């Protein structure tokens, strides 16, 4: 009886906190801020109908919201849509920008992901959360969104989808999107109903989530990341933990060719030669089994790389230090992309050894930034780019040694077979930016 009373009081308190955002009768409290799609209140729903609008259409709340919990039901007739959170209108561009809860009926199935409309693009894809990709179904679906501080979490039909940490927008309006469509989808509808919000004491109604956490605040670790064993290799302010790869520098960081500005580690432009300007930099200690994540941004025609199992004493002459390389390259503009064998010098490839497939994941950047991930577990190695696995391989075997024997590394003894080595960022004479460098030892 006591437990029942506690639960009744708890649910009663929650019920008292909910406020309707839609009265079920008209669009009071809402206004259309962009686009020409038609919005109407009908049969207890807000119905958006696609027209030949040249920009995405948004019906926005007249009030702005900071911390809140939002729930609603939605149904789409096959068109892409979304619900904006903490968003704004840019008068100069005539568009809405900000966080968007994705509604995605396409085979990609990223409903519940978080997109940064008209700004940084994808913040939280569902590539690492397969159960979430199965949450959406035809017909009516239920959404829950929690925006509390820097934390944004989403659910579709009770299944955890996104778990994002970001600090760009603390508040803004909520808006319903009708996406620009082709001629074949003109007249298609997206419907919302039972839209309600909690804005008071929201922390007490926060829901635990099992969705993987993505931290978009550069050069920081969340409590969850720290508990899982992640450590920063770059603090955003100093070169602590890094040194020149040239043995003659005796552990010093390069005096030129690299700089740190506004939380970003830059390798400067030179003449395009390997390690001929500031030179490569390596970690101050070796690593064996690990997961490494590095955000990078390239300039036009740029070439660089992230190396691992590096031995700086193998090559003490001109050129780069020797190690396995996650290639960083502007494939469209740098000639190296057409060299090698079957594309094994393109972006994400194991340089000169194993090609990375090309796909649309290369365009899923965050304001021009991409994320490389390298996984090393014993002899098993994986390359990932923007949440997509590009390739995997096994080393320390006959097949690996044969592969090396037909590469530019054939003359370096026992290449790629060491148990541990340094991690390296390459100076290849082009301006490239690095940040958010973090590692989890396995």
Secondary structure, DSSP 8 states (H G I E B T S, - for coil): -HHHHHHHHHHHHHHHH-EES--SSS-TTEEEEE---EEEEETTEEEEE----SS-EEEEESS-BSSEEEEEEEEESS--EEEEEEEEEETTTTEEEEEEEEE--STT--TT-EEEETTTEEEE-STT-HHHHTT--SS-EEEEEEEETTEEEEEETTEEEEEEE--S-S-BEEEEEE----GGGTT-EEEEEEEEEE-SSGGGG-----S--EE-STT---HHHHHHTEEES--SS--TTEEESSGGGTT---SSSEEEETTEEEE---SS-TT-SS--EEESS-BSSEEEEEEEEE-TT-EEEEEEEEETTT--SSS--EEEEEEEE-TTT-GGGGSSSTTTTSTTSBTTTB-----GGGG--BTTBEEEEEEEETTEEEEEETTEEEEEEE-SSHHHHHHHHTSTTTTSTTTT--S-BEEEE---SS-EEEEEEEEEE-
